[in-house]
Amino acid sequence: MKRRDYQPIYDNTFRRRHRYRRWFVVLILVLLVVGSGWGWYRWDAHQRAQVASYPVRGVTVNQDSGYLDFQQLAKSETFVYLQATSGATYTDDDFSDNYSRSQGADIQVGVAHTFSFTTSARRQFNHFKSTVKRNSGTLPIMVAVSYYGKYNSNNTEMATQGQKLKTLVRLLSSHYHQGVVIFASKSVLTQFVKPVLPNQDYWTAGGKLSGHSQQVKLIEYDANGQVTQNGQNLPVAKSVFNGTRRDWHAFTK
């Protein structure tokens, strides 16, 4: 009699269970992807609706942003800030070229400096002045402040650093007569900036688009934003002005 090949019942059962488990895992993964995509879509739609409620919008650019067409940028943005200097020695490679090309566009231009805890206010001011010269734009000068290294809220010497920042703001304001706005995160503004510059105009970094006081003039809502020009995505930081167009005109006088 010919031998018949019998498969154990438990082997077939195991295979079916394994197949069902695999399809169940695939289904869960599909649902997670779809759910994440839908969640992101709703968040993005909400973010775009919020941004649209602010009539004055703009970007901050530096040498990493690449070659920008400022005429094209002016079609969607009201203002642009150009990174110029940092500390007492660093200069953005594209500042001079960006500033020259921005002058032919219908867009308001501001200039930015990054504050250094390790160099004096006078040296930073002299470096900014020698780099920017009279090309300081028409907007208040932006001074960016952020903690780094040992310079944070736990450092007992930060009060001295605060006086340095205050001196730098005074030097810039008296020389350029166009005001200064301090760019920083909410925590840095609260802990470090406000104690020495309580009446200064502020620009929040990475903050939410709502719930800010009138002292917060600008809000950065996307530090890793992009603008598309000639088929290329160029990295920029995106911000809005916290007020009406009438408020904007008062801010830029």
C-alpha positions as CSV (number, residue, x, y, z in Angstrom):
1,M,0.0,0.0,0.0
2,K,1.3,3.5,-0.9
3,R,2.4,5.5,2.0
4,R,0.3,8.7,2.6
5,D,2.0,11.9,3.9
6,Y,0.0,13.2,6.9
7,Q,0.6,16.7,8.2
8,P,0.0,17.1,11.9
9,I,-3.2,19.1,12.8
10,Y,-1.2,21.4,15.1
11,D,1.1,22.4,12.2
12,N,-1.7,23.7,10.0
13,T,-3.3,25.5,13.0
14,F,0.1,27.2,13.8
15,R,0.4,28.4,10.2
16,R,-3.1,29.8,10.1
17,R,-2.6,31.6,13.4
18,H,0.8,33.0,12.2
19,R,-0.8,34.2,8.9
20,Y,-3.7,35.9,10.8
21,R,-1.3,37.5,13.3
22,R,0.8,38.9,10.4
23,W,-2.2,40.4,8.7
24,F,-3.3,41.8,12.0
25,V,0.0,43.5,12.5
26,V,-0.1,44.9,8.9
27,L,-3.6,46.2,9.5
28,I,-2.5,48.0,12.7
29,L,0.5,49.5,11.0
30,V,-1.7,50.8,8.1
31,L,-4.2,52.3,10.6
32,L,-1.3,54.0,12.5
33,V,0.0,55.5,9.2
34,V,-3.4,56.7,8.1
35,G,-4.2,58.1,11.5
36,S,-0.8,59.9,11.7
37,G,-1.3,61.3,8.2
38,W,-4.8,62.5,9.1
39,G,-3.6,64.0,12.4
40,W,-0.8,65.8,10.6
41,Y,-3.2,67.1,7.9
42,R,-5.5,68.5,10.5
43,W,-2.7,70.1,12.5
44,D,-1.2,71.6,9.3
45,A,-4.6,72.9,8.2
46,H,-5.1,74.5,11.7
47,Q,-1.6,76.0,11.6
48,R,-2.2,77.5,8.1
49,A,-5.5,78.9,9.3
50,Q,-3.8,80.5,12.3
51,V,-1.0,82.0,10.2
52,A,-3.5,83.4,7.7
53,S,-5.1,85.4,10.5
54,Y,-2.0,87.4,10.9
55,P,-1.8,90.0,8.0
56,V,1.9,90.7,8.3
57,R,4.3,87.8,7.8
58,G,8.0,87.4,7.1
59,V,11.1,85.3,7.1
60,T,14.6,85.3,8.5
61,V,17.4,84.1,6.3
62,N,21.1,83.4,6.5
63,Q,23.9,81.9,4.4
64,D,22.3,78.4,4.7
65,S,19.2,79.7,2.9
66,G,20.9,79.8,-0.5
67,Y,20.2,82.3,-3.3
68,L,16.9,84.0,-2.8
69,D,14.9,86.0,-5.3
70,F,13.7,88.9,-3.2
71,Q,11.3,90.1,-5.8
72,Q,9.6,86.8,-5.8
73,L,9.8,86.6,-2.0
74,A,8.0,90.0,-1.7
75,K,4.9,88.5,-3.4
76,S,4.2,86.4,-0.3
77,E,6.1,88.1,2.6
78,T,5.9,91.6,4.1
79,F,9.4,91.6,5.7
80,V,12.7,89.7,5.7
81,Y,15.4,89.8,8.3
82,L,19.0,89.1,7.2
83,Q,21.5,87.5,9.5
84,A,24.6,89.9,9.6
85,T,26.8,89.1,12.6
86,S,27.4,87.0,15.7
87,G,29.6,88.0,18.6
88,A,32.6,90.1,17.9
89,T,34.1,88.2,14.9
90,Y,31.6,86.1,12.9
91,T,29.9,87.6,9.7
92,D,27.3,85.8,7.6
93,D,28.9,85.1,4.3
94,D,25.8,86.2,2.3
95,F,24.8,89.2,4.2
96,S,26.3,91.9,1.9
97,D,25.0,90.2,-1.2
98,N,21.6,89.5,0.3
99,Y,21.3,93.1,1.4
100,S,22.2,94.6,-2.0
101,R,19.8,92.4,-3.8
102,S,16.9,93.0,-1.3
103,Q,17.0,96.7,-2.0
104,G,15.3,96.4,-5.4
105,A,12.3,94.4,-4.0
106,D,9.1,95.7,-2.4
107,I,9.8,94.1,0.9
108,Q,10.9,95.6,4.3
109,V,14.3,94.6,5.4
110,G,15.7,94.1,8.9
111,V,19.2,93.1,10.1
112,A,20.1,90.5,12.8
113,H,22.9,90.1,15.3
114,T,23.4,87.1,17.6
115,F,24.5,88.0,21.1
116,S,27.6,86.4,22.6
117,F,28.1,85.9,26.3
118,T,31.9,85.6,25.9
119,T,32.7,89.0,24.3
120,S,32.1,92.5,25.4
121,A,29.2,94.7,24.3
122,R,31.5,97.2,22.8
123,R,33.4,94.7,20.7
124,Q,30.1,93.2,19.5
125,F,28.8,96.6,18.6
126,N,32.0,97.6,16.8
127,H,31.9,94.4,14.8
128,F,28.2,94.9,13.8
129,K,28.9,98.5,12.9
130,S,31.9,97.7,10.7
131,T,30.0,94.9,9.0
132,V,26.7,96.5,8.5
133,K,27.8,100.1,8.1
134,R,24.7,102.1,7.2
135,N,23.0,99.0,5.7
136,S,20.8,98.4,8.7
137,G,17.5,98.2,6.9
138,T,14.3,100.0,7.9
139,L,13.1,97.7,10.7
140,P,14.2,97.5,14.3
141,I,17.5,95.6,14.6
142,M,17.1,92.1,15.9
143,V,19.4,90.8,18.6
144,A,19.1,87.1,19.1
145,V,19.8,85.6,22.5
146,S,20.0,82.0,23.5
147,Y,21.6,80.0,26.3
148,Y,24.6,77.8,25.5
149,G,27.4,76.1,27.4
150,K,27.6,77.3,31.0
151,Y,25.5,80.3,30.2
152,N,22.1,79.4,31.4
153,S,19.6,80.0,34.2
154,N,21.8,78.1,36.7
155,N,24.8,80.4,36.2
156,T,25.1,82.9,39.1
157,E,27.0,85.3,36.8
158,M,24.1,85.9,34.4
159,A,23.2,89.2,36.0
160,T,26.5,90.6,34.7
161,Q,25.7,89.1,31.3
162,G,22.4,90.9,31.4
163,Q,24.1,94.2,31.9
164,K,26.2,93.4,28.8
165,L,23.1,92.8,26.7
166,K,21.6,96.0,28.0
167,T,24.7,97.9,27.0
168,L,24.7,96.4,23.5
169,V,21.1,97.4,23.0
170,R,21.8,101.0,24.2
171,L,24.8,101.3,21.8
172,L,22.8,100.0,18.8
173,S,19.8,102.2,19.6
174,S,21.8,105.4,20.0
175,H,23.8,104.8,16.8
176,Y,21.1,103.6,14.4
177,H,18.0,105.3,15.9
178,Q,15.6,102.5,14.6
179,G,15.0,100.5,17.7
180,V,15.9,97.0,18.8
181,V,13.8,93.8,19.2
182,I,15.1,90.9,21.3
183,F,14.7,87.5,19.8
184,A,14.6,84.6,22.3
185,S,12.7,81.7,23.6
186,K,10.0,82.3,26.2
187,S,12.2,81.0,29.0
188,V,15.2,83.1,28.0
189,L,13.0,86.2,27.8
190,T,11.5,85.6,31.2
191,Q,14.7,84.6,33.0
192,F,17.4,86.6,31.4
193,V,16.1,89.5,29.2
194,K,13.1,90.9,31.1
195,P,15.0,91.6,34.3
196,V,17.3,94.0,32.5
197,L,15.2,95.2,29.6
198,P,11.6,95.1,30.9
199,N,10.3,97.6,28.4
200,Q,12.0,96.2,25.3
201,D,10.1,94.8,22.2
202,Y,10.3,91.0,22.1
203,W,10.3,88.4,19.4
204,T,9.5,84.9,20.7
205,A,11.4,81.9,19.3
206,G,9.4,78.8,18.6
207,G,6.4,80.1,20.4
208,K,2.7,79.3,19.9
209,L,0.8,81.7,17.6
210,S,-1.6,82.8,20.3
211,G,-1.6,84.0,23.9
212,H,1.1,86.6,23.7
213,S,1.2,90.1,25.3
214,Q,1.4,93.2,23.2
215,Q,5.1,93.5,24.2
216,V,5.7,90.5,22.0
217,K,5.9,92.1,18.6
218,L,6.9,89.1,16.5
219,I,6.3,85.4,16.8
220,E,8.5,82.7,15.1
221,Y,6.2,79.8,14.4
222,D,8.4,77.7,12.2
223,A,12.2,77.7,12.7
224,N,12.7,75.1,10.0
225,G,10.4,76.6,7.4
226,Q,10.9,76.7,3.6
227,V,10.1,78.8,0.7
228,T,10.0,77.4,-2.8
229,Q,11.6,79.3,-5.6
230,N,12.4,78.0,-9.1
231,G,11.7,74.4,-8.1
232,Q,14.0,74.6,-5.0
233,N,13.0,74.5,-1.4
234,L,15.1,77.0,0.5
235,P,15.4,76.9,4.3
236,V,14.1,80.0,6.2
237,A,12.6,80.7,9.6
238,K,9.0,81.9,9.4
239,S,7.5,84.5,11.7
240,V,4.4,86.7,12.0
241,F,3.9,90.2,13.4
242,N,1.7,90.1,16.4
243,G,-0.8,92.8,15.4
244,T,-2.7,94.6,12.6
245,R,-1.2,96.4,9.6
246,R,-1.7,99.7,11.5
247,D,0.3,98.3,14.4
248,W,3.0,97.2,11.9
249,H,3.3,100.7,10.5
250,A,3.7,102.1,14.0
251,F,6.3,99.4,14.8
252,T,8.3,100.2,11.7
253,K,8.4,104.0,12.0
